[in-house]
Amino acid sequence: MVGAKRSGVGAAKLIMRYGGKPFVTDSASGKALQEFLDVLEENKIEFETGQHTERALNCALMIISPGVPSNAEIIKSARAKNIKIISELELAASVCKGIVIAITGTNGKTTTTSLCGHVFNTCGKKTYLAGNIGYAFSEIAHDVKEDEFVALEVSSFQLDLIENFKPKVAMILNITPDHLNRYENKIENYIQSKMLIYKNQDEKDFLILNKDNDTLMNSMTPHKSKSYYFSLSETLGNGTYNSGEDIFFNKDSQLKFSCKVSDINLVGEHNTANAMAVITAAKIFDLDNDKIIKALRTFEGVEHRLEFVREIEGVKYINDSKATNVDSVWYALKGLPGQIFLILGGQDKGNDYNQIRPLVLEKVIKIYAIGSSADKVFNFFHRDIKVEVKQTMEDVIHAANLEARHGDIVLLSPACASFDMYDNYEHRGRVFKEAVNNL
């Protein structure tokens, strides 16, 4: 197993459960991995940290965690030795007997996966949350019964190394440029990875697609599965669409479900689209309409995704730390009312800020630039708007507390990865929330 965090540990335990002898390797230091190493030690699973030694190549099968780049030296070395390489996703899928709803896309995966689990569980269908959310898929794959569901968040990195992965429902929410630093700066390579989610599906399977996303629709390849769509603007014969204040689902041009947009307890058009994707999945399995609406009304959202933290003297503080690309920030700015103090920056992934420039000029009062890309953010925006570089999140919150006025929003939506300053986006979001709650 390459990678000693959640997915790697889950895969190692699963291998051992089926009689294999796992060995886990991670190039990170032991201190950064301690909570996961404790689990390995408890289960008497051998591991190494700080480097990948020759021992890591003494294997019949190499399983790759999603955080490991596909061009990592350890993978190149394994290929040179003709070692079979698969993703943790492939391993878990090979033993899972349940009904898998696999959800991918550049943005909205976590919210949509969480909502999917909430809707299906509310409708009486036992559903696990797994993948990049909840449990690692390999942690729960063995336990899922044939009549139970898995709402599975799937990244392009996980799809890169599949062979037989075949979800009952595959969902592609959208495709916009992201992670291009991992795909030789070619969006074509990134798109190709996303399309792998349905490559093994057959006539008994289902594919749910965003009709409004031109990049997605123009990139589709021939497939055997039955297609359903969702759209904010187009009436659909097979799928879910928005018409004014109402949402409708048609199957073979017959109305099977309707609700109000206001029934969706989430902010923004992008979340309306995410909810429509979930409604489509729910109606594929003919779940109860009233229970679907109840679930939409009671869904509380996802931590670190447009998460309301606190209001102080009329100023709202919102944690959108999971916005690790420019497209996510566009949705955040589009969906929020009022004037915004925007916290932007981190580990850059080749961002082009032209996409959000019009919305920034319309809605943002000031930008606080943070992290290793702070200079890039400053250089792009400072001619048009106030930009101030800050060293820590605490510095940002202290300044915003002094400058923001009643009705303003302080928004952490950084458009960047977090690894220059934090362990991950969750850590960044927690630091933001702690700073706000300390005011």
Buried (B, 14 or more C-beta within 10 A) or exposed (E): BBBBBBBBBBBBBBBBBEEEEBBBBBBBEBEBBEEBBEBBEEEEBEBBBEEBEEEBBEBEBBBBBBBBBBEBEBBEBBEEEEBEBBBBBBBBBBBBEBBBBBBBBBBBBBBBBBBBBBBBBBBEBEBBBBBBBBBBBBBBBBEBEEEBBBBBBBBBBBBBBBEEBBBBBBBBBBBBBBBBEBBEEEBEBBBBBBBBBBBBBEEEBBBBBBBBBEBBBEBBEEBEBBBBBBBBEEEBEBBBBBBEEEBBBBBEEEEBBBBEBEBBBBBBBBBBBBBBBBBBBBBBBEBBBEBBBBBBBEBEBBBBBBBEBBEBEEBBBBBBBBBBBBBBBBBBBBBBEEBBBBBBBBBBBEBEBEBBBEBBEEBBBBBBBBBBBBEBBBEBBBEEBEBBBBEEBBBBBBBBBEBBEEEBBBBBBBBBBBBBBBEBBBBBBBBBBEBBEEE
